[in-house]
Amino acid sequence: MQTLVIGLGSMGFGAAVSCFRNGISTIGFDLNPDALERFKTAGGQTVKSLDSITNVDCVLIFVVNASQAESVLFESQLLSGLNPTAVIINCVTLAPSKAIEIASRITNRGFQYIDAPVSGGAAKALEGRMSIMASASPQTMAKAKPVLDAISEHIFELGKDAGQGSQMKLINQLLAGIHIAATAEAMNLAAGLKMDLHQVIDVISKCAGSSWMFENRGPHIADGDYTPLSSVNIFVKDLGIVTQEATQQNIVTPLSEAALILYKRASESGFGSEDDCAIVKVLAKQSDIKLPGSST
Amino acid sequence: MQTLVIGLGSMGFGAAVSCFRNGISTIGFDLNPDALERFKTAGGQTVKSLDSITNVDCVLIFVVNASQAESVLFESQLLSGLNPTAVIINCVTLAPSKAIEIASRITNRGFQYIDAPVSGGAAKALEGRMSIMASASPQTMAKAKPVLDAISEHIFELGKDAGQGSQMKLINQLLAGIHIAATAEAMNLAAGLKMDLHQVIDVISKCAGSSWMFENRGPHIADGDYTPLSSVNIFVKDLGIVTQEATQQNIVTPLSEAALILYKRASESGFGSEDDCAIVKVLAKQSDIKLPGSST
């Protein structure tokens, strides 16, 4: 199963490495020469242009957003280099309506498509332990199983239609984005009340106020460490998708909108490439509070 | 250690029962005759007026809010019926500034005070397994230990000063209140997208979007069951305390404010005594979505 991984950022790199570690013949592609070089150094095979690939059975897409996904799929010669029944596994977080549209263009060309957004972060990607929220026909899922197994710990099979995987990812990002903002708001208030932030994490983690994000991102704020594991700009994009998709359906999402304002302000203030919990800096500035690690 | 429990609602009833089950001589009081009768039926001793009590060593306060706490403490003859070094354990969720004010009035009369808001819900209260976020001097904590041990599984000792326990509860309620609203927003969007709500809970519980409240309240919404375990009105009060306390300190809390609007609207719409996740009904109405268990 000749596999091509497009996009060798934090998630795509981990997926590509997991593929060849599991004995799958794997080629990596990225527009960024540094990303290509890093994959080569890790022992991976690379290609410099999508126009020169041939005989590919499976494509894993790990680019940043919908427009990049459409560009690699439809503005290159990629599809001409695929074998006739190739499977395209699209792991990009997309609006469900966009996933349906892309799937339709792919299947109209005779290829198979899996709507397959992922969750888990760079560390889990590198261990081949992502979670995949997948929707596709059982036959397509079966064909792609070796590749999916190589990169993931959990495969949630959410239905046969494109869009169903992306819907679940949308719900996850709504919650994750709000929970990071809630963590920031709680830690900023605690800092303003001169509380011991590490004690706050210890106690709240054992109480009903806890969340996966609170336990994961809270320590970043208490330590003043904004090294990006997942960046502010990811949630500018993903909560943007949530609120747009909801608005199109006339569904109200007031907390997502309140959280999105924080991510946008943080991005506009120059924190877009920092860890997503750097939105706390926006709250701290508005509240005139000094956070751990802050010089002002 | 003669102990008096004031307020025999869901939490106070559980605490009072836990006390006498642990061999502590316990009297219960509530203004509501039904609550008194229920405690008697459970084997508890009761008193009909706070003005008639004598020789009390320890008071546990489980009334609904600050004004009720001030009323029982300062507008009755309660303090005259206490032994000179009695300990008052105030388990009511209060603004930290209010906890400090009440503590000061109590200690000025020579009594000891523990700022001791609790977490855990009625079921845990009945099992003597609440969590207590306590602050008081080590001597006072030691004196009250038999009573605290009888009612709790975790005792977090957060400092020697009144207000420190209430600050931690404030942070917990900020997070809990936002997370219930996030759960409501996520489930409403999922319902609008025609997703299987039980599948959403199964998948998200294993992903980074999860929270204690999502896992606990999500099933209520998926089942359409709004039997109150903790009510909408509790969060009208508690997020009110969060936003007021933050505002007094010039600290911004945009997500708490967005969530508080939902709790207030739900209360105004007649859902105040339903389970707190009934705020989803406000979102569903605004979005014209039919939720499980809804007739419209």
Interface residues (C-beta under 8 A of the other chain):
Chain A: P96 S119 G120 G121 S131 M133 H154 F156 L158 Q164 Q167 M168 L170 I171 N172 Q173 L174 L175 A176 I178 H179 A181 A182 T183 E185 A186 N188 L189 A190 G192 L193 M195 Q199 V200 V203 I204 K206 C207 A208 G209 S210 S211 W212 M213 F214 N216 V242 A246 Q249 N250 I251 V252 T253 P254 L255 S256 E257 A258 A259 I261 L262 L283 Q286 S287 D288 I289
Chain B: P96 S119 G120 G121 S131 M133 H154 F156 L158 Q164 Q167 M168 L170 I171 N172 Q173 L174 L175 A176 I178 H179 A181 A182 T183 E185 A186 N188 L189 A190 G192 L193 M195 Q199 V200 V203 I204 K206 C207 A208 G209 S210 S211 W212 M213 F214 N216 V242 A246 Q249 N250 I251 V252 T253 P254 L255 S256 E257 A258 A259 I261 L262 L283 Q286 S287 D288 I289
